[in-house]
Amino acid sequence: MILLDAREGEPDRTGEAAVFEGFFDFESGEPRRPGSGIPRLRVADERLWGFECWWRTDQERSGLTDDDRLGVEASKRLLRGLLRDLRRSPRAIR
């Protein structure tokens, strides 16, 4: 289940069902073991890397829940706060 599609542009896959394909090398696309590869998911005819979206397993096929929506919104608020603090920091790298 794609909780939030973090990619720019369309289509936004938030809320869509996805199939976990396994862990893969980002550059070559070759299969890897957990811990040494990046998760890859298939949504319809498109493949997403695990870092391009927030996702979770959905074995019950319950879809996007209220808890998911609350968690995503809380994470976005936290991220916005961290980015704001970084911009205000006098030691920010420029």
N, C-alpha and C positions, 0 to 999 in steps of 0.2 A: 504494500500500500504506500503510495507516494503521499507523504504528509505535506510537503512543500517543495515545489520545483524552484530551485535556486538559480536556474539559467535565465539569461536575458532573452527576450523575444518570445515568439509563439512556436508551438502551442504550449500552454501551461498545463502540465500533467498533474497538478495538485488534485488529490482525491481519487486518482485512478488506480485501478488494480495493476500490479506489476508482477512479473515472474523473476525470482532470483535465479540468475544463471550461474553464479559461483564467483570465485575470485580470479582476477586476471592481471597480467602485466599491462600497465597502462600504454606503453609504447609498442610492444609487439602484439598484444592481444592474446598471448599464450596463457593457458590455464596455470594458476598458481595455488598453493595451499593457503588456508586462512592464516593471516598474520604476515604473509609475504606478498600479497596481491591486493588489488582494489576490487571491492564488490561491484558487480555489474548487474543491472536489471533490464528486463525487456518490458516495454509498454507498447502494446499494439505492434507496429513494425519498427519501432524506435528503440535504441539502446541508450541507457543512461548510466553513467558512472556514479558510484555511491557518494562521491563528494559533490555531485551536481544537484543533489536533492536530499531532503530529509525523508527517511523511509522507516518503516517498521514491518515486522511480519504480521500477517493477518490471517491466521489459520482458520478462524471462525468465519471469515469473509463478512465481517461486520461493517466494513467500510470506514469512512472517516467519522470518528466518534466525537462527542462533545469534549472529552478529555484530550483528544488529539488537537482540536481547535484551540483549547485553552493552553496547552503546552507550546504550540507553535507561536501563539500570540505572546506568551511569556518569554519565549526564546528571542523573538524579534525585539521586544522591549529591552531585554538584557543586552542584545547586540547593539541596538541603537545607543544605549547608555554607554557602553564601552567605547564605541566610536566617537561619541560626543566627548567623553573624558580624554580620549587620545588627542583629539583636536585642541582641547583646552590646555593640555599638558605643556609646560614650558620646555620640557626635555623631549618633545615629540621630534621624531626624525623627519626631516623635510628634504 
